[in-house]
Amino acid sequence: MTGTTPGTTSMSLSTRQMWTRTRGLLLALLIIVAGGITAAALRSDGSRGVLDPRSAEPLGSRAIAELLDDRGVSTQVVTTLDEATAAAGRDTTLLVTSPDMLTDEQQQALYFATDPSGGRTLLLAPGPESVITLAPGVHTNTAGRVAPKAPQCTFPAARRAGTADLGGRSYTTGTTAGFDGCYPSGNQPTLLRLDAPHQGDTVLLGSADILYNDRLAEHGNASLALQLLGSREHLVWYLPSLHDGSTGAHSDDGKSTFFDLIPPGWLWATLQLTFAAVLAAVWRGRRLGPLVTERLPVAVRASEATEGRARLYHQANARDHAAAVLRSAARSRLATLLKVPSSEAHSIAVLIPAVVARAGADTDPASLLFGPAPSDDAGLVHLADQLDALEREVRLS
């Protein structure tokens, strides 16, 4: 009996096996890292995103910001609610690019800060989630196609601009005075201006296309954008952010919880990764895979293996199978002694004449080597003895 090499066990993995098992995971990690680096490189070219007045991309708004600067209107970009509400005033236009991104508390704080300020608040494509708070009494309708539309209203800015690319959401209001509805889509205005206290107003735009760099030069888009954004000396361009920790982003006791600090995108990503992990587990669990040869910690004696197999045959009463194994092994050994080709070792027409020629005619090797299975254990033992005697006789002759 031999021992194992120190430091190894039957479950130890070789370097090759470890590489085979981990190379898929390493490849996936490499692809993720390479994808992240590529995305970071593509986003590091100065592009700041959609409706950003610093972006020169087709969907950016740098062109309108430069036109406003030429006319003496300063543009201030803010990303938090505190900055936006602090800048609200009579001589300020506050542009909110994504009103629906604000929480209910943030929308209320924004409304209470801007409504009495006497300035202008411009909301881009506000939906039902934000209209109910930021423009009380207004209802929004299903979004439609953006296309060139005529003003069809008495609002001076719209009449001077003429046809412009409007559409998207349309709005209705229950009031009968103090508002202008322009650029209708399906008889509902896609530009709605509402009077506010202290000569201020709120403007709802159904779509933001007139502010994009690649759409500004078409029709009367530039004229309408300049009049809507340039009616005051200062323009505050509010880009709501999911990371905004301003008013309304905290729990009731004023302290942020752990989940408040996690951006919603990470929660969705975690859910997707969990789902992918479950699918991978199911996929791998259904694979049986090839048989694996296990390295035994010790070498088992041949006699022990033979005795163990014999016990299994005995418990199953498999005398026929045991007899077949004994005869097959005996035929193979006899063929070696008699110089019979191994391919003919189990052929009765070739092996039996060679055995008779060596052992003589006193024995009946045909029934002994190819006969029926014994009917009891005693017969099986007798068969084993006879096979040993035959093999001994052939070896000694």
PyMOL commands that set and color helices and strands:
alter all, ss='L'
color gray80, all
select helices_A, chain A and resi 15-42+62-70+81-87+99-101+104-114+128-134+156-161+209-211+221-229+259-261+264-285+302-315+319-337+342-344+348-359+365-370+377-396
alter helices_A, ss='H'
color red, helices_A
select strands_A, chain A and resi 74-78+92-96+120-124+138-140+144-149+164-168+171-173+179-185+188-196+200-205+234-238
alter strands_A, ss='S'
color yellow, strands_A
deselect
rebuild
show_as cartoon
